[in-house]
Amino acid sequence: MSHADPKFSPSCRSDVAPFLAMDVLSAAARLEADGKSIIHMEVGQPSAPAPKLALEAARNALDVGKLGYTEARGIKPFRSRLSQHYRDSYGVEVDEGRIVATTGSSAGFNLAFLAAFDAGDRIALTSPGYPAYRNIIKALGLVPVEIEVSEETRWCLTPTLLEEAQRDGSIRGVLVASPANPTGTMMTPEALSELVRYCDDNGIWFISDEIYHGLVYEVEQATALATSQNAIIINSFSKYYCMTGWRIGWMVLPEVLVRPVERIAQSLYISPPELSQIAATAALDAHEELEAIKSGYAQNRTLLMQELPKLGFDKLLPVDGAFYVYADTRWFSNDSLTFTKSMLEEARVAATPGADFDPVNGHAFTRFSFAGSNDHMKEALSRLGKWLG
Ligand SMILES: Cc1ncc(COP(=O)(O)O)c(C=O)c1O
């Protein structure tokens, strides 16, 4: 039994909301421990392992055995290969000196926020949006300014919405994910460029979370770097590259932030794991294997977009990218927390309630991840069909 001594209490900054998706995962694990079969559509993680080339490179590195600290910004071959990735994938020149390897994109956010902002600075985010953004921002003593986006702007932030938010106090930074979690929507290259230019003109740091790049269906993918060298790009090997557990990502920084980020990274992390840097360098060559995995997601996407409306989930947001369907589930219930709880217990399908992503309107939405296998998607649809009658 723990004993709470009133002289010792946790910091106010640590009082951030828990991830409901993780709570759903725990509830699903309890059911599984009781022998129940659960289809997992709650967590945004690929079911495939890291690409073979990455595993092979890691095995070779383990055989040599010497893994140590690296430069805080990462090993040169990794940064050079990432520089080539920008040339090949986007036709954009990025000097390797502006690339910093990070322990997943999550570490990239910490570093970007600490290097670009001071305590009390206001950072604009979309709502719905990835919940860790606001938690990290709060924990670092910054102020999240959540801007509700809707169908009207295709669930994306616009200069007009930003301008409106500025009336309540100046905004120092904007963080946008495109494709986004949970909506799956991707900004058009023009809309992205317009927003980046607005930020550039107004001295607002633009932070572009490009973690779902590579997982884009039927629309064009653009990087904020194509518009401005002042943009801070955050990316990761967790999604397209199927390497969540390797905790490896990267940033592309404007020159002025390179040394500040490096200094903070030296103290916060010393360096990202060397083994993961080596494996990730090889993963950048695993195009064929990764495209095959992506085509599995594309099949899942087509299936869900066809079949979910037949079950009554007829208000789906545009699924441009990532592996999420964000559905307006008001037709079933105005409380998606209870709705997803019943879905888990009765249909044995785990999904995430929208409240994770949007404290105001999330009660009306449910997020389904389609990162699992095609067979699992079919089974989920069959279970949901029976459950909903
Ligand atoms: C939009 C977004 N950004 C960042 C992350 C964190 O990813 P990483 O594993 O690179 O830390 C996630 C994870 O789900 C995400 O959805």
The ligand as a Gaussian input file, in Angstrom:
#p B3LYP/6-31G(d) Opt

LIG

0 1
 C        0.621000      12.647000     -35.543000
 C        1.616000      11.883000     -34.745000
 N        2.806000      12.443000     -34.474000
 C        3.717000      11.799000     -33.729000
 C        3.485000      10.532000     -33.211000
 C        4.557000       9.882000     -32.347000
 O        5.348000       9.008000     -33.032000
 P        6.819000       8.501000     -32.675000
 O        6.694000       7.021000     -32.546000
 O        7.672000       8.900000     -33.829000
 O        7.273000       9.158000     -31.414000
 C        2.274000       9.902000     -33.484000
 C        1.999000       8.550000     -32.958000
 O        0.940000       7.996000     -33.098000
 C        1.316000      10.589000     -34.273000
 O        0.131000      10.048000     -34.567000

